[in-house]
Amino acid sequence: MSEHFLVTGGNRLEGEVLVGGAKNSVLKLMAAALLAEGTTVVTNCPDILDVPLMADVLRGLGCEVELEDSEVRITTPAEPKYHADFDAVKQFRASVCVLGPLVARCRRAVVALPGGDAIGSRPLDMHQSGLRLLGARSEIEHGCVVAEADDLHGANIRLVFPSVGATENILMAAVLARGETVIDNAAREPEIVDLCNMLNEMGAKVSGGGTSTLTIQGVRKLEPTTHRVIGDRIVAATWGVAASMTRGDVRVRGVNHKHLGLVLDKLRTAGAEVTPEVDGFRVIQRERPKAVNFATLPYPGFPTDLQPMAIGLAAVAEGTSMITENVFESRFRFVEEMIRLGADARTDGHHAVIRGVPVLSSAPVWSSDIRAGAGLVLAGLVADGTTEVHDIFHIDRGYPRFVENLRGLGGVIERVSSE
Ligand code: UD1
């Protein structure tokens, strides 16, 4: 049964919101459990559908997985299966992160290729060329990415772009390879650091996490561990931007504010008072936000996952903002929906120019992915009247307890059946 949100604009958001573990970290940490025989525990897991879906992928590979509240216990057998089939994988792209651990553990992996994505093509060429340098053969066969290695050995790998997924897969393969691997131009996202930390707790020898050069000394065997997922910086920043857009006062907890340095600076440029706190940050916006330019880039640049929220902010800011998307080619598709809400926006290639208007105008709109959906809800909070946001299953995939959290801050939102 499909559902949509009814979002009524006009309220300023006020209060405190707690964010859970990072979606983009937890799935990789769960995949890392494949690297060690025995029971690995991951805590602070967010309550989103991708976690049980990933649990199913791991069960299909022979693991026992128990989920309870925010904890997942994964028991990996001595010999996991190496074939992640289409039924398990098709539901979400991130499942491709089992590729590296399976090659490392089984010397063989067959992972069905997930389908297309609304934000642009998402090839795996860098994942594959990295694994090849480690000594694996890798091809796309019958809709699956296949990788096999008789001998996995260290290598010098220079990525042509600091891809998050490729860095993770190569890293998780290299930890059990013979000898030293150096990954140059590696992704530096906090979620990569989280993964490096967990691998080291398991007995891996990884250094340079958070820098562009990762150095991995392969070891023969890893041991299970218990690891706490870092807070979700994208969810946290979504609430921060919402505070700024609604001229509100919101305290966000459960995240390391250092993971959001540039984002918080941008909110300051928009006129917000931003105070870092031990366990998060606080955003107070008193006047109408001012226009701010954004260019998305790999970390520590402005996250592409926050580009839709940046567009929402620009749509109601005083002045003209220029937004440049450098990571995913089709991410501006959702701007059409913002225009439907009265945004004065034009896109040309990977640039968008947005002239802020004082208030948006409610309309029915459709989410195309998790972040676009959240961006549309934020726009609804500053539109007159009631905005219908459809295809909200996308939003549910990235934002646990979205309605409860937004209501807790004074937002007017209702989940209703579309039938
Ligand atoms: C991850 C995040 C996603 C975020 C993105 C960029 C997860 C589950 N998802 O996605 O939310 O938006 O990082 O911060 O963690 N590319 C290639 N070839 C490859 C791999 C990537 O051309 O082999 C390209 C992609 O098409 C894209 C760019 O590199 O244009 C960045 O992709 P990547 O960093 O790999 O993103 P994901 O890991 O898929």
Residues whose N, C-alpha, C, O or C-beta is under 5 A from the ligand:
A	BS01	UD1	N24 A94 S121 R122 P123 L124 D125 M126 H127 P162 S163 V164 G165 A166 T304 D305 V327 F328
